[in-house]
Amino acid sequence: MTNKDFTPFPILTTERLTLRQLSTDDRQSIFALRSDEEINRYLNRQVACSVEDAIKFINMINENIKTNNSIYWAITLTGIGTFVGTICLFDFSNENSSCEIGYELMTKFQGQGIMKEAAEKVIEYVFQTLQFKKIVAFTHDDNQDSTKLLARFNFIKSIKENAGVNIYTLTYLNWQR
């Protein structure tokens, strides 16, 4: 049995990070993240063209959180609140006791272990709080940083989705330390 209820919103913290809910105050950061060519290179999504696009995105995300269809955290530096990226869970399946994870990090904060720290906390949340048994991740063949991150947590490459995209899975049994 899964425990999928995002009210109140679950704020997660680590030594360096606070994972909190997005607000329209994040519009400039979300616009920067979703319009960055380097970040979007491996993602099949509509690029943000304006701050208004970012506001619409934030509102859509928060509506999905209200209905427990997904959860999406802003990753910020604890103490100073600097927005550095996002991490989310979506495509929940009670039948398969699974969900999908997605993440993105502002270019200037990459290579500092931030996403590893955030992902570790979110994975713990999936298995301990939500009580799901499997996490799925999709990543592009050429996105070596993402592939390395998934490998650090024992995600296993399962199948190739389509040209250049791989599916990785992490089960509760493979995660347990």
C-alpha positions as CSV (number, residue, x, y, z in Angstrom):
1,M,0.0,0.0,0.0
2,T,1.4,3.4,-1.0
3,N,1.1,6.6,1.0
4,K,0.7,9.3,-1.7
5,D,-0.6,12.5,-0.1
6,F,1.3,15.7,-0.7
7,T,-0.7,17.9,1.7
8,P,0.9,19.4,3.6
9,F,3.8,19.7,1.1
10,P,6.7,17.6,2.2
11,I,9.8,19.9,2.6
12,L,12.9,17.8,2.6
13,T,16.3,18.9,3.9
14,T,19.9,17.7,3.8
15,E,23.0,19.2,5.2
16,R,23.3,21.7,2.3
17,L,19.9,21.7,0.6
18,T,16.2,22.5,1.2
19,L,13.8,20.9,-1.2
20,R,10.6,23.0,-1.1
21,Q,7.5,23.7,-3.2
22,L,7.7,26.0,-6.2
23,S,6.0,29.4,-6.1
24,T,5.6,32.1,-8.6
25,D,8.5,33.8,-6.9
26,D,10.6,31.2,-8.6
27,R,9.5,32.4,-12.1
28,Q,12.8,33.9,-13.1
29,S,14.7,30.8,-12.0
30,I,12.3,28.4,-13.7
31,F,12.5,30.5,-16.9
32,A,16.3,30.3,-16.7
33,L,16.3,26.6,-16.1
34,R,13.7,25.7,-18.8
35,S,15.2,28.0,-21.4
36,D,18.8,26.9,-21.0
37,E,20.0,25.1,-24.2
38,E,22.5,23.0,-22.3
39,I,19.9,21.7,-19.9
40,N,17.3,21.1,-22.5
41,R,19.7,19.3,-24.9
42,Y,18.6,15.9,-23.6
43,L,15.0,16.6,-22.8
44,N,12.1,16.3,-25.1
45,R,10.1,19.3,-24.0
46,Q,8.8,22.7,-25.0
47,V,11.5,25.3,-24.2
48,A,10.3,28.3,-22.1
49,C,10.1,31.4,-24.3
50,S,9.0,33.9,-21.6
51,V,8.6,34.4,-17.9
52,E,4.9,34.0,-18.5
53,D,5.6,30.4,-19.7
54,A,7.5,29.8,-16.4
55,I,4.5,31.1,-14.4
56,K,2.1,28.8,-16.4
57,F,4.4,25.9,-15.7
58,I,4.6,26.6,-12.0
59,N,0.8,26.9,-11.7
60,M,0.4,23.6,-13.6
61,I,2.9,21.9,-11.3
62,N,1.2,23.2,-8.2
63,E,-2.2,22.0,-9.4
64,N,-0.7,18.5,-10.0
65,I,0.6,18.5,-6.5
66,K,-2.8,19.5,-5.1
67,T,-4.4,16.5,-6.9
68,N,-1.5,14.2,-5.8
69,N,-0.6,13.5,-9.5
70,S,3.0,14.5,-9.1
71,I,5.4,16.2,-6.7
72,Y,8.0,18.7,-7.7
73,W,10.6,20.3,-5.5
74,A,12.7,23.4,-6.0
75,I,16.2,22.6,-4.9
76,T,17.6,25.5,-2.9
77,L,20.8,26.1,-0.9
78,T,19.9,25.9,2.8
79,G,20.3,29.2,4.7
80,I,20.6,31.5,1.6
81,G,17.7,30.1,-0.4
82,T,19.5,30.2,-3.8
83,F,17.5,28.2,-6.4
84,V,19.8,25.6,-8.0
85,G,17.5,23.1,-9.7
86,T,14.4,20.9,-9.5
87,I,13.6,17.3,-8.8
88,C,10.2,15.6,-9.2
89,L,8.2,12.4,-9.0
90,F,5.4,11.6,-11.4
91,D,3.7,8.9,-13.4
92,F,2.7,7.1,-10.2
93,S,1.4,3.5,-10.5
94,N,-0.2,1.9,-7.5
95,E,-0.6,-1.2,-9.5
96,N,3.2,-1.4,-10.1
97,S,4.1,0.4,-6.8
98,S,6.3,2.7,-8.9
99,C,6.9,6.2,-9.9
100,E,9.2,8.1,-12.3
101,I,11.9,10.5,-11.1
102,G,13.2,13.5,-13.1
103,Y,15.7,16.2,-12.2
104,E,17.6,19.2,-13.6
105,L,20.3,21.4,-12.2
106,M,21.3,24.9,-13.2
107,T,24.5,24.7,-15.3
108,K,26.6,26.7,-12.8
109,F,25.8,24.3,-10.0
110,Q,26.6,21.1,-11.8
111,G,29.5,18.9,-10.7
112,Q,29.2,19.8,-7.0
113,G,27.3,16.8,-5.8
114,I,24.1,18.7,-5.3
115,M,21.9,16.4,-7.4
116,K,23.4,13.4,-5.7
117,E,22.4,14.8,-2.4
118,A,18.9,15.8,-3.5
119,A,18.3,12.5,-5.3
120,E,19.3,10.5,-2.2
121,K,16.8,12.4,-0.1
122,V,14.0,12.0,-2.7
123,I,14.8,8.2,-3.2
124,E,14.6,7.8,0.6
125,Y,11.2,9.6,0.5
126,V,9.9,7.3,-2.2
127,F,10.8,4.1,-0.4
128,Q,10.2,5.1,3.2
129,T,7.4,7.6,3.1
130,L,5.5,6.8,-0.1
131,Q,6.3,3.1,0.3
132,F,6.7,2.5,-3.4
133,K,8.8,-0.4,-4.4
134,K,10.3,0.9,-7.7
135,I,11.6,4.1,-9.2
136,V,11.9,4.5,-13.0
137,A,14.2,7.0,-14.8
138,F,14.6,7.8,-18.4
139,T,17.9,9.3,-19.7
140,H,19.5,10.0,-23.0
141,D,22.5,7.9,-24.1
142,D,24.6,11.0,-24.4
143,N,23.7,12.4,-20.9
144,Q,26.6,10.7,-19.1
145,D,26.2,12.8,-15.9
146,S,22.7,11.6,-15.5
147,T,23.7,8.0,-16.3
148,K,26.5,8.2,-13.7
149,L,24.1,9.6,-11.1
150,L,21.7,6.8,-11.6
151,A,24.5,4.2,-11.4
152,R,25.5,5.6,-8.0
153,F,22.1,4.6,-6.6
154,N,22.1,1.2,-8.2
155,F,19.6,2.0,-10.9
156,I,19.8,-0.8,-13.5
157,K,19.5,-0.2,-17.2
158,S,16.5,-2.2,-18.2
159,I,15.5,-1.5,-21.8
160,K,16.1,1.1,-24.6
161,E,12.9,3.1,-24.9
162,N,13.6,4.6,-28.3
163,A,16.5,6.0,-30.3
164,G,19.0,7.3,-27.7
165,V,16.8,7.0,-24.6
166,N,17.3,4.3,-21.9
167,I,15.1,3.2,-19.0
168,Y,16.6,2.7,-15.7
169,T,14.9,1.2,-12.6
170,L,15.7,1.1,-8.9
171,T,13.9,-1.3,-6.7
172,Y,13.6,-1.1,-3.0
173,L,15.7,-4.3,-2.6
174,N,18.5,-2.8,-4.7
175,W,18.4,0.4,-2.8
176,Q,18.5,-1.0,0.7
177,R,22.0,-0.6,2.3
